[in-house]
Amino acid sequence: MTKRASLLCWLIAVLLGLGSCTKSSTTKTNSITPLNALINTDTSLSLFHRMVLIANETGLLADNSITWLMPTNAAFRSAGYTAAGIDTLPPSVADRIISYHFITQHASPDSNGYKPYPTHLGFSIFGQLDNNKKIWFNGAPAGDTASVGKALVYRLNTVLLSPLDSLNHQLSSDSTLSYTARLFRRTGLDTTLGLSGGNYTVLAPNNAAWANAGYDSLAQIDSADIHTMTSLAKYHVLTGRWFTNDLAGVNSVITLQGGSLTVSVLNGILQFTGAGNVSPAHVLTGNQPAGNTFVIHKIDELLSP
């Protein structure tokens, strides 16, 4: 073989070697799930989308057999949230909100009363189908329902309130309920009811209601007769889990104390009247869960047996 032929064979071998080491580039694409596509394109869910991003929970948008309760922009605005406000939320706060609206299975409520559904937050959300075939979650009506990929999506016109882990923690987290928080700590009902294995609804008078009833300081609750305080506390507790939509459908309820309360609705506002009340107590904020045991409704009057 001539020198020129040898050189030509060497060059061919080198070129063939380089070709064998060169791989065609693969274009990487991000997988857009049906849930991603929904919140990316539906402008009525833009605040929900922002909340998911701040919570750093985009992984929950995978195409799985789960349920999303998605508050609309109107729902977030009604709850006091703006786009700028959501952007400045601590991620942990946004995460609590988003995680409580994510149910880890398909949720199809039936007509057998409120049923618990586990959420990503760890606490349950409660859903039911009423006699008019309307679906409710924690006392809030669900809007449009749709299958989005493998997921089930309910639109909400309300942002659901996420719970803390106990009645004491929940009451104590609201500075306008400090007197009621003290009442339940003083009587020990916050602990005994929480350990009883039952479900309870607490009608929680705000501080102004206590002041109107003559309680000028927390010390008055501490120094009052314990039996009187225990009876008063029990008069503000209903046995069972009562959300506002169920309460609006009854005329009276029996309290843990044994007495009854008259229930009525005036101009869309739920109200309770005790045996000794001159004027009814109006619900200011309803459907606040505490753990999986309690539902709290904030009221503006102390109920009188």
Residue pairs with C-beta under 8 A, 6 or more apart in sequence:
1 9
32 40
33 61
33 62
33 63
33 149
34 63
34 148
34 149
34 151
35 61
35 62
35 63
35 68
35 148
35 149
35 151
35 153
36 58
36 61
38 45
38 148
38 153
39 45
39 46
39 48
39 49
39 52
39 61
39 70
40 49
43 73
44 72
44 73
44 74
45 70
45 72
45 73
46 73
46 83
47 71
47 73
47 76
47 77
47 81
47 83
47 86
48 70
48 71
48 72
48 73
48 76
50 83
50 86
50 87
51 76
51 81
51 86
51 89
51 94
51 97
51 98
52 58
52 60
52 61
52 98
54 86
54 87
54 89
54 91
54 94
55 91
55 94
55 95
55 97
55 98
55 99
56 91
56 95
57 95
57 98
57 99
57 102
57 120
60 66
60 68
60 98
60 102
60 120
63 149
63 150
63 151
64 150
64 151
65 105
65 106
65 150
65 151
66 102
66 103
66 104
66 105
66 106
66 150
66 151
66 152
67 102
67 103
67 105
67 106
67 107
67 117
67 151
67 152
67 153
67 154
68 101
68 102
68 103
68 148
68 151
68 152
68 153
68 154
69 101
69 102
69 103
69 125
69 137
69 142
69 154
69 156
69 160
70 101
70 153
70 154
70 155
70 156
71 79
71 101
71 155
71 156
71 157
71 158
71 159
71 160
72 143
72 155
72 156
72 157
74 157
75 156
75 157
75 158
75 159
76 86
76 159
78 157
78 158
78 159
79 158
79 159
81 159
86 94
96 121
96 162
97 159
97 162
98 120
99 119
99 120
99 121
99 162
100 119
100 120
100 121
100 123
100 125
100 160
100 162
100 163
101 119
101 125
101 156
101 160
102 119
102 120
102 121
103 117
103 118
103 119
103 125
104 117
104 118
104 119
104 120
105 117
105 118
106 152
107 117
107 125
107 127
107 152
107 154
108 152
109 115
109 127
109 128
109 129
109 135
109 136
109 137
110 128
110 129
111 128
111 129
111 130
111 131
112 128
113 128
114 126
114 127
114 128
114 136
114 241
114 243
114 246
115 126
115 127
115 128
116 124
116 125
116 126
116 292
117 124
117 125
117 126
117 127
118 124
119 125
121 162
123 162
123 163
123 165
123 289
123 291
123 292
124 292
125 137
125 138
125 160
126 137
126 138
126 241
126 243
126 289
127 135
127 136
127 137
128 135
128 136
129 135
129 136
130 136
130 245
134 141
134 142
135 141
135 142
135 145
135 154
136 142
136 243
136 245
137 154
137 156
137 160
138 160
138 161
138 243
138 287
138 289
139 243
139 244
139 245
139 246
139 286
139 287
140 156
140 157
140 158
140 160
140 287
141 157
141 158
141 245
142 154
142 155
142 156
143 154
143 155
143 156
143 157
144 154
144 155
145 152
145 153
145 154
145 155
146 152
146 153
147 153
160 287
161 287
161 288
161 289
162 289
163 170
163 288
163 289
163 290
163 291
163 292
164 170
164 173
164 290
164 291
165 290
165 291
166 190
166 194
166 290
166 291
167 184
167 190
167 193
167 194
167 202
167 290
167 291
167 293
167 294
167 296
168 181
168 184
168 185
168 190
168 191
169 290
170 288
170 289
170 290
170 291
170 294
170 296
171 177
171 180
171 181
171 184
171 190
171 202
171 204
171 290
171 296
172 178
172 181
174 181
174 298
176 206
176 207
176 208
176 298
177 204
177 206
177 207
177 298
178 207
178 218
179 205
179 207
179 210
179 215
179 218
179 221
180 202
180 204
180 205
180 206
180 210
180 236
182 218
182 221
182 222
183 221
183 229
183 232
183 233
184 190
184 202
184 233
186 221
186 222
186 226
186 229
187 226
187 229
187 230
187 233
189 230
189 233
189 234
189 237
193 200
193 237
193 293
193 294
194 291
194 293
194 294
198 239
198 240
198 293
199 239
199 240
199 241
199 293
199 294
199 295
200 237
200 238
200 239
200 240
200 241
200 256
200 293
200 294
200 295
201 237
201 238
201 239
201 240
201 241
201 242
201 294
201 295
201 296
201 297
202 236
202 237
202 238
202 290
202 294
202 295
202 296
202 297
203 236
203 237
203 238
203 261
203 272
203 281
203 297
203 299
203 303
204 236
204 296
204 297
204 298
204 299
205 213
205 236
205 281
205 298
205 299
205 300
205 301
205 302
205 303
206 284
206 298
206 299
206 300
208 300
209 281
209 299
209 300
209 301
209 302
210 302
212 301
212 302
213 301
213 302
213 304
215 221
221 229
231 257
231 305
232 257
232 302
232 305
234 255
234 256
234 257
234 258
235 255
235 256
235 257
235 259
235 274
235 303
235 305
236 255
236 303
237 255
237 256
237 257
238 253
238 254
238 255
238 256
239 254
239 256
241 295
242 253
242 295
243 286
243 287
243 295
244 270
244 283
244 286
244 287
244 297
247 253
247 263
247 270
248 263
248 265
248 270
250 263
251 262
251 263
251 264
252 260
252 261
252 262
252 263
253 260
253 261
253 263
254 260
255 261
257 305
259 274
259 275
259 305
260 275
261 272
261 273
261 274
261 303
262 272
262 273
262 280
263 270
263 271
263 272
264 270
264 271
264 273
264 280
265 271
266 280
269 282
269 283
270 282
270 283
270 286
270 297
271 280
271 281
271 282
271 283
272 280
272 281
272 283
272 299
272 303
273 279
273 280
273 281
274 281
274 303
274 304
274 305
275 304
275 305
276 304
276 305
277 301
277 303
277 304
279 301
280 301
281 299
281 300
281 301
281 302
281 303
282 299
282 300
282 301
283 297
283 298
283 299
284 298
284 299
284 300
285 297
285 298
286 297
286 298
287 295
287 297
288 295
288 296
288 297
288 298
289 295
289 296
290 296
